[in-house]
Amino acid sequence: MNVLILGSGGREHAFAVKLLESNKINQLFVAPGNAGTDKIANNININPTDFEALKKAVLGNDIKMVVVGPEAPLVEGVHDFFLGDKELKNIPVIGPKKDGALLEGSKDFSKQFMQKHGVPTARYQSFTKHNLEEGYVFLETLQPPFVLKADGLAGGKGVLILDSLEEAKAQLKEMVSNQKFGEASSTVVIEEFLKGIELSVFVLTDGVNYKILPSAKDYKRIGEGDAGLNTGGMGAISPVPFADKAFLDKVEELVVKPTITGLQKDGIDYRGFIFIGLMNDNGNPSVVEYNVRMGDPETEVVLPRIKSDLFDLFEGVANQNLDEKSFSVTDKTATTVMLVAGGYPEAYEKNKEITGFESVDESFVFHAGTATKDDKVVTNGGRVMAVTSFGDTIEEALEKSYRSIDKIHFDQMNYRKDIGFDLV
């Protein structure tokens, strides 16, 4: 069978590597892909939200399944587009339809969903420029820090955590009245700050049945000791040591089951991944957010730990018989460290030649922001590569990743040397 992955990051390269382990796949395509996917699959240079170009590519390459990596095509309705087209409607899309994608596409919808179905989460209210004064009053009922979230997709930048009440009021006005994050912040969710340790749990569901994938913890800040600006993610660890069986059992009972049954009750036929961002507060889970796809760089530690045939699991999602599919995970720890461009997450340069990655032999090197130019691999984004290793312990896996990183070079390469610092 021919399969197409949508996306261009480390997550999509990790999907490609894992799917190619299956003997059921004839040809694998990635749109638009990167220099890493180009070595193992067929890159197609189209935008994942250009649905007409996507249709042409799918029909032209006899593609029989589409796996959606990023959130934008899902929120814009790629699954609905396939179902509404007579030539595409029988090609399964791994990823929810537009109604399910609202779990990530609208923070307000997501919070209402949690409240309605009894999923533990922080107290919140939503505001627009029309009830700005009520927003100020609600902020006064909360203890700092204050959490403000743009309702829509803002490229991972739409969340502010502020210590000052005056600053929170000023930023609320900036978001709803002056469109600080564009249309995404025309509605803003203000919520209570959740205390605890953050982690992510990933679920694959066919709408009725589900598999809980390995847990992971990522590191968002650019600086060591979790200092500095937020990024798309500087590294990740799986499994999370404090997420023991007792805690994960609570997550399943209090979060996963109510989420899956809530989707069914609301008539949402959800087929794909649910990324559940959680806070562990003294052994009790509380949901920070839902995403409707796998995380990045978490995918680079979660997928390598899955021993089962990923394509077989996707067929289970498409045919709604996921419960019949075998699923197993290695006990080994996986760690990934992200190599980023100098200046990221602010202004950075592209087209820096990358060398040495092909000599790495004890880690996976997943390409993220890379491209091929004049037969050379060059940087093509802020987050450039994820270096993933296995070990019996976090320390052993990280030692391998850092040894591998010593072999890789590009001008102004930057990375955190303390991934997992709070877990070891």
MILOZA-35696 format. One record per residue (C-alpha): residue number from 1; x, y, z. Coordinates in nm, 3 decimals, decimal comma. Each point is the difference from the previous one (the first is absolute). Layout:
// MILOZA-35696
   nr        X        Y        Z
  NUM        X        Y        Z
...
END
This chain:
// MILOZA-35696
   nr        X        Y        Z
    1    0,000    0,000    0,000
    2    0,115    0,356   -0,070
    3   -0,022    0,240    0,297
    4    0,035    0,380    0,022
    5    0,115    0,189    0,312
    6   -0,085    0,371    0,018
    7    0,257    0,229    0,164
    8    0,366    0,098   -0,006
    9    0,141   -0,036    0,352
   10    0,175   -0,242    0,230
   11   -0,337   -0,151    0,086
   12   -0,061   -0,090   -0,366
   13    0,351   -0,144   -0,045
   14   -0,061   -0,217    0,309
   15   -0,335   -0,113   -0,149
   16    0,177   -0,089   -0,326
   17    0,271   -0,205    0,172
   18   -0,257   -0,189    0,208
   19   -0,243   -0,065   -0,286
   20    0,278   -0,137   -0,221
   21    0,047   -0,282    0,252
   22   -0,331   -0,141   -0,131
   23    0,012   -0,255   -0,280
   24   -0,346    0,118   -0,110
   25    0,127    0,328   -0,146
   26    0,115    0,014   -0,362
   27    0,082    0,369   -0,041
   28    0,006    0,278    0,257
   29   -0,054    0,365   -0,092
   30    0,047    0,312    0,218
   31   -0,141    0,344   -0,082
   32    0,199    0,218    0,008
   33    0,254   -0,194    0,211
   34    0,363    0,094    0,068
   35    0,353   -0,118   -0,083
   36   -0,040   -0,298    0,236
   37   -0,326   -0,128   -0,147
   38    0,145    0,055   -0,349
   39    0,260   -0,272    0,070
   40   -0,255   -0,268    0,097
   41   -0,327    0,102   -0,171
   42   -0,130    0,211   -0,290
   43   -0,042    0,369    0,082
   44   -0,282    0,187   -0,176
   45    0,040    0,377    0,005
   46   -0,353    0,108    0,093
   47   -0,147    0,191    0,293
   48   -0,201   -0,234    0,228
   49   -0,288    0,252    0,003
   50   -0,022    0,020   -0,380
   51   -0,272   -0,263   -0,028
   52   -0,037    0,011   -0,379
   53    0,374   -0,060   -0,048
   54   -0,025   -0,275    0,261
   55   -0,283   -0,168   -0,194
   56    0,209    0,005   -0,317
   57    0,299   -0,154    0,180
   58   -0,211   -0,270    0,167
   59   -0,169   -0,109   -0,323
   60    0,318    0,032   -0,205
   61    0,202   -0,220    0,235
   62   -0,271   -0,256    0,078
   63    0,012    0,089    0,371
   64   -0,230   -0,210    0,219
   65    0,050    0,163    0,342
   66    0,085    0,352    0,121
   67    0,164    0,060    0,341
   68   -0,027    0,362    0,118
   69    0,294    0,132    0,203
   70   -0,074    0,367    0,086
   71   -0,318    0,157    0,135
   72   -0,069    0,263   -0,270
   73   -0,132   -0,239   -0,273
   74   -0,224   -0,170    0,260
   75   -0,144    0,326    0,132
   76   -0,054    0,115   -0,360
   77   -0,189   -0,321   -0,078
   78    0,222   -0,231   -0,206
   79   -0,188   -0,309    0,124
   80   -0,337    0,157   -0,089
   81    0,138    0,093   -0,345
   82    0,083   -0,367   -0,068
   83   -0,339   -0,123    0,122
   84   -0,178    0,258   -0,217
   85    0,182   -0,095   -0,321
   86   -0,131   -0,298   -0,196
   87    0,351   -0,098   -0,118
   88    0,159    0,028    0,347
   89   -0,276   -0,102    0,243
   90    0,121   -0,362    0,039
   91    0,361    0,100    0,077
   92    0,044    0,001    0,380
   93    0,142    0,310    0,166
   94    0,173   -0,052    0,335
   95   -0,104    0,313    0,188
   96   -0,334    0,141    0,118
   97   -0,256    0,186   -0,208
   98   -0,056    0,373    0,051
   99   -0,244   -0,047    0,291
  100    0,252   -0,212    0,194
  101    0,291    0,228   -0,093
  102   -0,175    0,279    0,195
  103    0,149   -0,161    0,313
  104    0,321    0,172   -0,107
  105   -0,134    0,262   -0,239
  106   -0,203    0,176    0,272
  107    0,115    0,022    0,363
  108   -0,350    0,115    0,096
  109   -0,162   -0,305   -0,164
  110    0,257   -0,224    0,167
  111   -0,067    0,141    0,348
  112   -0,377   -0,025   -0,050
  113    0,043   -0,362   -0,109
  114    0,204   -0,084    0,313
  115   -0,249    0,171    0,228
  116   -0,298   -0,172   -0,167
  117    0,153   -0,349    0,024
  118    0,157    0,026    0,345
  119    0,365    0,003   -0,110
  120    0,212    0,160    0,277
  121    0,138    0,338   -0,110
  122    0,064    0,351    0,129
  123   -0,282    0,248    0,072
  124   -0,041    0,240   -0,295
  125   -0,209    0,259   -0,184
  126    0,018    0,131   -0,359
  127   -0,009    0,365   -0,108
  128   -0,009    0,219   -0,312
  129    0,040    0,376   -0,052
  130   -0,375    0,032    0,066
  131    0,029   -0,113    0,364
  132    0,353    0,113    0,077
  133   -0,099    0,159    0,334
  134   -0,142   -0,335    0,117
  135    0,337   -0,152   -0,088
  136    0,173    0,249    0,230
  137   -0,242   -0,095    0,281
  138    0,066   -0,373   -0,054
  139    0,377    0,056    0,012
  140   -0,046    0,165    0,340
  141   -0,156   -0,324    0,136
  142    0,315   -0,200   -0,087
  143    0,336   -0,037    0,174
  144    0,313    0,068   -0,209
  145    0,145   -0,118   -0,229
  146   -0,276    0,079   -0,251
  147   -0,048   -0,221   -0,306
  148   -0,134    0,157   -0,324
  149   -0,054   -0,221   -0,307
  150   -0,094    0,108   -0,351
  151   -0,305   -0,204   -0,098
  152    0,124   -0,094   -0,349
  153    0,321   -0,139   -0,149
  154    0,292    0,238    0,054
  155    0,297   -0,214   -0,102
  156    0,072   -0,102    0,359
  157    0,041    0,364    0,107
  158   -0,350    0,088    0,121
  159    0,044   -0,072    0,374
  160    0,116    0,263    0,250
  161    0,084   -0,074    0,367
  162    0,031    0,326    0,193
  163    0,080    0,082    0,363
  164   -0,144    0,352    0,011
  165   -0,375    0,069    0,006
  166    0,051    0,334   -0,179
  167    0,208   -0,166   -0,271
  168   -0,264   -0,275   -0,037
  169   -0,271    0,266   -0,052
  170    0,217    0,188   -0,251
  171    0,079   -0,317   -0,195
  172   -0,366   -0,109   -0,002
  173   -0,088    0,331   -0,164
  174    0,293   -0,037   -0,242
  175   -0,123   -0,348   -0,099
  176   -0,373    0,063   -0,050
  177   -0,003    0,366   -0,108
  178    0,328    0,034   -0,189
  179    0,018   -0,359   -0,131
  180    0,344   -0,073    0,149
  181   -0,026   -0,354   -0,143
  182   -0,221    0,092   -0,295
  183   -0,344   -0,154   -0,037
  184    0,109   -0,280    0,239
  185   -0,026    0,237    0,298
  186   -0,338    0,161   -0,082
  187   -0,119   -0,229    0,282
  188    0,229   -0,060    0,300
  189   -0,029   -0,272    0,262
  190    0,114    0,108    0,348
  191    0,063   -0,290    0,233
  192    0,124   -0,082    0,344
  193    0,369   -0,091    0,013
  194    0,050   -0,371    0,057
  195    0,280   -0,100    0,237
  196    0,193   -0,324   -0,038
  197    0,225   -0,177   -0,250
  198   -0,099   -0,001   -0,366
  199    0,002   -0,303   -0,229
  200   -0,177   -0,128   -0,309
  201   -0,202   -0,315   -0,058
  202   -0,082   -0,109   -0,355
  203   -0,304   -0,199   -0,111
  204   -0,074   -0,160   -0,337
  205   -0,372   -0,059   -0,051
  206   -0,234   -0,132   -0,269
  207   -0,290    0,190    0,160
  208   -0,103   -0,290    0,224
  209    0,313   -0,193    0,097
  210    0,334    0,149    0,100
  211    0,364   -0,077    0,075
  212    0,189    0,208    0,255
  213    0,347    0,070   -0,141
  214    0,312    0,065    0,211
  215    0,006    0,314    0,217
  216    0,255    0,275   -0,068
  217    0,127    0,326    0,144
  218    0,133    0,275   -0,221
  219    0,209    0,308    0,073
  220   -0,136    0,319   -0,153
  221    0,237    0,274    0,119
  222    0,306    0,093   -0,205
  223    0,230    0,034    0,300
  224    0,142   -0,250    0,246
  225   -0,186   -0,039    0,327
  226   -0,319    0,081   -0,194
  227    0,093    0,366   -0,047
  228   -0,067    0,239   -0,285
  229   -0,253    0,004   -0,280
  230   -0,243   -0,278   -0,090
  231    0,084   -0,208   -0,307
  232   -0,169   -0,281   -0,191
  233    0,193   -0,241    0,225
  234    0,371   -0,050    0,075
  235   -0,010   -0,369    0,096
  236   -0,208   -0,276    0,155
  237    0,015   -0,308    0,224
  238   -0,215   -0,316   -0,008
  239   -0,119   -0,159    0,222
  240   -0,048    0,261    0,272
  241    0,134   -0,145    0,327
  242   -0,265    0,157    0,226
  243   -0,285   -0,123   -0,225
  244   -0,018   -0,343    0,162
  245   -0,275   -0,258   -0,056
  246   -0,218    0,143    0,280
  247    0,011    0,350   -0,153
  248   -0,058   -0,125   -0,357
  249   -0,295   -0,210    0,120
  250   -0,149    0,324    0,142
  251    0,064    0,174   -0,332
  252   -0,184   -0,277   -0,185
  253   -0,301    0,005    0,236
  254   -0,029    0,376    0,056
  255    0,118    0,137   -0,335
  256    0,026   -0,251   -0,287
  257   -0,329   -0,184    0,048
  258   -0,212    0,317    0,055
  259    0,167    0,157   -0,305
  260   -0,075   -0,293   -0,233
  261   -0,358   -0,045    0,130
  262   -0,053    0,378   -0,009
  263    0,091    0,008   -0,369
  264   -0,247   -0,284   -0,065
  265   -0,277    0,175    0,199
  266    0,057    0,318   -0,200
  267   -0,025   -0,192   -0,329
  268    0,365    0,062   -0,092
  269    0,149   -0,294   -0,195
  270    0,361    0,051    0,105
  271    0,269   -0,213   -0,168
  272    0,359    0,085    0,073
  273    0,227    0,121    0,277
  274   -0,097    0,192    0,312
  275    0,293    0,171    0,172
  276   -0,096    0,070    0,362
  277    0,214    0,261    0,174
  278   -0,027   -0,072    0,372
  279    0,105    0,138    0,334
  280    0,083   -0,252    0,271
  281   -0,101    0,173    0,324
  282    0,096   -0,232    0,287
  283   -0,104   -0,307   -0,197
  284   -0,319    0,152   -0,142
  285   -0,024    0,074   -0,375
  286   -0,145    0,324   -0,133
  287   -0,020    0,080   -0,372
  288    0,187    0,308   -0,123
  289   -0,096   -0,046   -0,365
  290   -0,092   -0,241   -0,277
  291    0,183   -0,018   -0,331
  292   -0,143   -0,199   -0,289
  293    0,329   -0,142   -0,131
  294    0,327   -0,130    0,138
  295    0,237    0,248    0,164
  296    0,343    0,099   -0,124
  297    0,260   -0,090    0,135
  298   -0,201   -0,253    0,207
  299   -0,069   -0,211   -0,311
  300    0,375   -0,055   -0,032
  301    0,006   -0,183    0,335
  302   -0,349   -0,155   -0,001
  303   -0,002   -0,172   -0,342
  304    0,344   -0,164    0,033
  305   -0,121   -0,168    0,321
  306   -0,300   -0,163   -0,173
  307    0,087   -0,356   -0,105
  308   -0,325   -0,061   -0,193
  309   -0,054    0,060   -0,372
  310   -0,120    0,363   -0,015
  311   -0,165   -0,047   -0,339
  312   -0,197   -0,294    0,141
  313   -0,121    0,226    0,282
  314   -0,103    0,265   -0,256
  315   -0,200   -0,262   -0,189
  316   -0,174   -0,073    0,330
  317   -0,087    0,370    0,030
  318   -0,133    0,011   -0,356
  319   -0,204   -0,321    0,034
  320   -0,109    0,072    0,359
  321    0,146   -0,328    0,131
  322    0,294    0,144    0,192
  323   -0,088   -0,224    0,296
  324    0,099   -0,304   -0,211
  325    0,351    0,132   -0,067
  326    0,297   -0,111    0,210
  327    0,185    0,280    0,176
  328    0,327   -0,013    0,194
  329    0,262    0,247    0,117
  330    0,366   -0,041    0,094
  331    0,101    0,053    0,365
  332    0,305    0,196   -0,110
  333    0,019    0,376    0,047
  334    0,018    0,227   -0,303
  335    0,138    0,354    0,010
  336    0,019    0,260   -0,274
  337    0,198    0,324   -0,015
  338   -0,092    0,265   -0,257
  339    0,269    0,183   -0,195
  340   -0,117    0,352   -0,085
  341    0,118    0,295   -0,208
  342    0,189    0,280    0,171
  343   -0,244    0,273    0,104
  344   -0,302   -0,233    0,012
  345   -0,278    0,049    0,118
  346    0,056    0,359   -0,118
  347    0,162    0,096   -0,333
  348    0,234   -0,261   -0,147
  349    0,172   -0,073   -0,331
  350   -0,067   -0,295   -0,231
  351    0,216   -0,180   -0,259
  352    0,283   -0,098    0,237
  353    0,167   -0,321   -0,120
  354   -0,043   -0,295    0,242
  355    0,278   -0,259    0,022
  356    0,082   -0,308    0,208
  357   -0,355   -0,127    0,054
  358    0,055   -0,294   -0,236
  359    0,279   -0,134    0,224
  360   -0,233   -0,028    0,303
  361   -0,032   -0,371    0,082
  362   -0,149   -0,029    0,350
  363   -0,295    0,239   -0,035
  364   -0,286    0,079   -0,239
  365    0,039    0,338   -0,171
  366   -0,345    0,132   -0,090
  367    0,008    0,295   -0,241
  368   -0,234    0,291    0,080
  369    0,095    0,332   -0,164
  370    0,230   -0,134   -0,274
  371    0,010    0,017   -0,379
  372    0,224   -0,124   -0,281
  373    0,181    0,271   -0,198
  374    0,268   -0,070   -0,263
  375    0,039   -0,357    0,133
  376    0,063    0,133    0,352
  377   -0,231   -0,020    0,302
  378   -0,065    0,348    0,140
  379   -0,201    0,155    0,280
  380   -0,353    0,104   -0,099
  381   -0,169    0,086    0,330
  382    0,051    0,095    0,363
  383   -0,005   -0,356    0,131
  384    0,239   -0,192   -0,222
  385    0,048   -0,359    0,124
  386   -0,105   -0,223    0,290
  387    0,257   -0,250    0,126
  388   -0,175   -0,297    0,167
  389    0,165   -0,280    0,197
  390   -0,101   -0,304    0,205
  391    0,138   -0,099    0,338
  392   -0,084   -0,199    0,312
  393   -0,005    0,334    0,185
  394   -0,058    0,365   -0,093
  395    0,368    0,070    0,067
  396    0,120   -0,278   -0,233
  397   -0,232    0,109   -0,283
  398    0,100    0,366    0,037
  399    0,372   -0,087   -0,001
  400   -0,051   -0,168   -0,338
  401   -0,195    0,298   -0,139
  402    0,268    0,247    0,111
  403    0,281   -0,221   -0,137
  404   -0,185   -0,009   -0,332
  405   -0,051    0,377    0,004
  406    0,379    0,045    0,027
  407    0,023   -0,142   -0,355
  408   -0,253    0,244   -0,151
  409    0,093    0,352   -0,107
  410   -0,161    0,308   -0,151
  411    0,076    0,369    0,048
  412   -0,149    0,141    0,326
  413   -0,147   -0,339    0,102
  414   -0,164    0,021    0,341
  415   -0,151   -0,260    0,236
  416   -0,082   -0,050    0,366
  417    0,253   -0,202    0,197
  418   -0,240   -0,067    0,288
  419   -0,297   -0,187   -0,154
  420   -0,149   -0,221    0,274
  421    0,172    0,206    0,271
  422   -0,308   -0,010    0,223
  423   -0,053   -0,375   -0,035
  424    0,346   -0,140    0,088
END
